[in-house]
Amino acid sequence: MKVSIITVAYNSAKTLSDTIRSVLGQTYSDIEYWIIDGNSNDGTQNIIRQYEKHFNGRMQWISEPDCGIYDAMNKGINLCSGDIIGFLNADDFFTSDHAVAHIAKHFTDDTDAIYGDVHFVRDRQLDKCVRYYSGAIFRPWMVKFGFIPPHPSFYVRKKIYEKYGAYRADYQISADFELIARVCYKNKIRISYTPLDVVTMRLGGVSTNGYRNHLLGLIETLRACKNLGIHTNLLFVSMKYIIKLYGLIRT
């Protein structure tokens, strides 16, 4: 079973080496790695070239302008050839060398998607967890409360994208929420939780950085729910921050 891992990058020279090395170190052999670079100007392409030869043809990449992160993610989906697709952000890295092997092992014939856990760190303290985000409690009905499993831990069969569509490029923050709500809640794909800390995430990503982004994320979450026929309101979707607080307390 081939697993495609997609990294979307733009001016990611400071962190991309950690990301690439964590893919290179995976024990699972049937991996295809795509890097979709948005025409960076900080030396990102040089880092990609530096590691490309170590993948023995399993890494491919493009560098061209895009219309935002979700447009770039969709490019990756269209380009990759794996049975299973997952995303690894350009400032994140796999927590374990066995992460992809674990995910592939637990994909059965009656599983469309698997998700697990992630944890957050600060850039200068990569070994210190500041927030743990578990997908263990997720149930599809929870999307009306703005809650989805950690997107970097979400691995899904490519045929699901082909059947139900990919990411809405007209969203800036919450297209991952919209997609998971669309496939898990509205279309009821077969999902499974695996108790694995899949990815280590640096704080400061698009959806974790700044009050404006949090507000826009709430607005887009409400928009997604309305478009998908999910009955909710601002109070309900704000409940996800209580879950985030629990993750902080847990650490």
Helices and strands as residue ranges (DSSP letters): E 3-9, H 16-24, E 31-37, H 44-52, G 53-55, E 59-63, H 69-79, E 84-87, E 92-94, H 99-105, E 113-122, E 125-134, G 140-145, G 151-153, E 155-157, H 158-164, H 175-180, I 181-186, E 191-202, G 206-208, H 211-228, H 234-237, H 240-250
